[in-house]
């Protein structure tokens, strides 16, 4: 696993794109602080620059580095959830501007997936995660369903053996307001 993580980290540090398994579905990822890398994902997916993508971190303590304020309810949601949960936080910071939604928010998931945790620990930065499909096309549930255009458009593909514990369905999404308002976006 170390050789794969080292190669993925090298690609991420050089502004490249990786195709990798997560706790949900296969994702296209890059350095979440690098606007040029984020732009490459938009181009690969044929998506508008305003199309929201989420960020993966490996530890809840990292949230304070990428959001101005973490509403109190977020800590309970992260601790109590039994399935992958992406939380949209208001007022993102320290991330590529073209990754942040027009209203300043950002979706972040604390990853619970052995390979991704080790990758993010080694990289020491958050990683973009967006479904491995062309915008508007079906979200692939496994590697075999990923469009060749995506496969050919990335700089490194993580071996399929690291797909452990994936749910093969996108995460739930909840949006939180500064005052603790909760809005379910996707169950």
C-alpha positions as CSV (number, residue, x, y, z in Angstrom):
1,X,0.0,0.0,0.0
2,X,2.8,2.4,0.8
3,X,4.1,2.4,-2.8
4,X,0.6,3.2,-4.1
5,X,0.2,6.0,-1.6
6,X,3.6,7.5,-2.4
7,X,2.8,7.6,-6.1
8,X,-0.7,9.1,-5.5
9,X,0.8,11.8,-3.2
10,X,3.5,12.6,-5.8
11,X,0.8,13.1,-8.5
12,X,-1.3,15.2,-6.1
13,X,1.7,17.4,-5.2
14,X,2.4,17.9,-8.9
15,X,-1.1,19.2,-9.6
16,X,-2.3,15.9,-11.2
17,X,-5.5,14.0,-11.0
18,X,-6.1,10.6,-9.4
19,X,-8.9,8.1,-9.8
20,X,-9.4,6.4,-6.5
21,X,-11.9,4.4,-4.4
22,X,-13.5,6.0,-1.4
23,X,-16.0,4.9,1.3
24,X,-18.8,5.5,-1.2
25,X,-18.0,5.4,-4.9
26,X,-14.9,5.9,-7.1
27,X,-13.8,9.5,-7.2
28,X,-11.7,11.8,-9.2
29,X,-9.4,13.7,-6.9
30,X,-6.8,16.4,-6.7
31,X,-5.2,18.8,-4.2
32,X,-8.1,20.8,-2.8
33,X,-5.9,23.8,-2.3
34,X,-4.7,23.9,-6.0
35,X,-7.0,25.9,-8.3
36,X,-5.3,24.7,-11.4
37,X,-5.8,21.0,-10.4
38,X,-9.5,21.8,-9.6
39,X,-9.9,23.3,-13.0
40,X,-8.5,20.1,-14.6
41,X,-11.3,18.1,-12.9
42,X,-13.9,20.6,-14.2
43,X,-12.5,20.2,-17.7
44,X,-12.3,16.4,-17.5
45,X,-15.9,16.1,-16.2
46,X,-17.2,18.7,-18.7
47,X,-18.7,20.6,-15.7
48,X,-19.2,24.2,-15.1
49,X,-16.7,25.9,-12.8
50,X,-19.5,26.6,-10.4
51,X,-20.4,22.8,-10.1
52,X,-19.8,21.9,-6.5
53,X,-17.3,19.2,-5.5
54,X,-16.6,18.0,-2.0
55,X,-13.5,17.7,0.0
56,X,-12.3,14.7,2.0
57,X,-10.4,15.0,5.3
58,X,-9.2,12.2,7.5
59,X,-9.8,13.7,10.9
60,X,-12.7,15.9,12.3
61,X,-10.0,18.2,13.8
62,X,-9.1,19.3,10.3
63,X,-12.5,21.0,9.8
64,X,-11.4,24.1,11.6
65,X,-8.6,24.6,9.0
66,X,-11.1,24.7,6.1
67,X,-14.2,26.4,7.5
68,X,-14.6,29.7,9.4
69,X,-16.9,28.0,11.9
70,X,-18.0,24.5,12.6
71,X,-21.6,24.5,13.9
72,X,-21.9,22.5,17.1
73,X,-24.4,20.0,15.6
74,X,-21.7,19.0,13.1
75,X,-19.6,17.3,15.8
76,X,-22.6,15.1,16.9
77,X,-23.5,14.3,13.3
78,X,-19.9,13.1,12.5
79,X,-19.7,11.1,15.7
80,X,-23.1,9.4,15.4
81,X,-23.4,8.7,11.7
82,X,-23.1,5.1,10.7
83,X,-22.9,5.7,6.9
84,X,-20.8,8.2,4.8
85,X,-22.0,11.8,5.4
86,X,-21.0,14.9,3.6
87,X,-21.7,18.1,5.5
88,X,-21.9,21.4,3.7
89,X,-20.4,24.1,5.9
90,X,-20.8,27.9,5.4
91,X,-17.7,30.1,4.9
92,X,-14.9,27.9,3.5
93,X,-11.3,28.9,3.9
94,X,-7.8,27.8,2.8
95,X,-9.2,25.9,-0.2
96,X,-9.0,26.6,-4.0
97,X,-11.4,29.4,-4.8
98,X,-12.9,27.5,-7.8
99,X,-13.8,24.6,-5.4
100,X,-15.9,26.8,-3.1
101,X,-19.5,27.3,-4.0
102,X,-20.6,30.8,-5.0
103,X,-22.3,31.3,-1.6
104,X,-18.9,30.5,0.1
105,X,-19.9,27.1,1.3
106,X,-18.0,23.8,1.0
107,X,-19.0,20.1,1.3
108,X,-16.6,18.2,3.5
109,X,-16.7,14.5,4.5
110,X,-14.6,13.0,7.2
111,X,-13.5,9.8,5.5
112,X,-13.8,6.4,7.2
113,X,-11.9,4.3,4.6
114,X,-8.5,2.8,5.4
115,X,-6.8,3.7,2.1
116,X,-8.2,7.2,1.9
117,X,-7.2,8.0,5.5
118,X,-3.7,6.9,4.9
119,X,-3.5,8.8,1.6
120,X,-4.7,12.1,3.2
121,X,-2.4,11.6,6.2
122,X,0.5,11.2,3.8
123,X,-0.5,14.1,1.6
124,X,-1.2,16.4,4.7
125,X,-3.9,18.3,2.8
126,X,-7.6,17.7,1.9
127,X,-8.4,16.0,-1.3
128,X,-11.1,16.8,-3.8
129,X,-13.6,14.0,-4.3
130,X,-16.1,14.1,-7.1
131,X,-17.9,11.2,-8.8
132,X,-15.9,9.5,-11.5
133,X,-18.3,10.3,-14.3
134,X,-18.8,12.9,-17.0
135,X,-21.3,15.5,-15.8
136,X,-24.9,14.5,-16.5
137,X,-24.0,10.8,-17.1
138,X,-24.8,7.9,-14.7
139,X,-22.7,7.8,-11.5
140,X,-20.6,4.6,-11.7
141,X,-21.1,2.2,-8.8
142,X,-17.8,0.3,-9.4
143,X,-14.6,0.7,-11.4
144,X,-16.0,-1.3,-14.4
145,X,-18.7,1.3,-15.0
146,X,-16.3,4.3,-15.2
147,X,-16.2,6.0,-18.6
148,X,-13.0,5.5,-20.5
149,X,-12.7,9.3,-20.9
150,X,-12.3,9.6,-17.1
151,X,-9.9,6.6,-16.9
152,X,-7.8,8.1,-19.7
153,X,-7.9,11.6,-18.3
154,X,-6.3,11.1,-14.9
155,X,-2.6,10.9,-14.1
156,X,-2.8,7.9,-11.7
157,X,-5.3,5.1,-11.0
158,X,-5.3,3.5,-7.6
159,X,-5.6,-0.3,-7.9
160,X,-9.0,-1.7,-7.4
161,X,-7.9,-3.8,-4.4
162,X,-8.2,-0.7,-2.2
163,X,-11.9,-0.5,-2.8
164,X,-12.6,-2.1,0.6
165,X,-15.6,-1.2,2.6
166,X,-17.1,1.0,-0.2
167,X,-20.9,1.4,-0.1
168,X,-21.1,1.9,-3.9
169,X,-23.7,4.7,-3.3
170,X,-23.0,8.4,-2.9
171,X,-22.9,9.8,0.6
172,X,-25.8,11.5,2.4
173,X,-25.5,15.3,2.2
174,X,-26.6,17.7,4.9
175,X,-26.2,21.5,4.8
176,X,-25.6,23.4,8.1
177,X,-26.1,27.0,8.7
178,X,-24.1,29.2,11.1
179,X,-27.0,29.2,13.6
180,X,-27.2,25.4,13.5
181,X,-29.9,25.2,10.9
182,X,-30.0,21.7,9.2
183,X,-31.2,21.0,5.7
184,X,-31.1,17.5,4.2
185,X,-29.9,17.7,0.6
186,X,-29.6,13.9,-0.1
187,X,-30.5,11.1,2.1
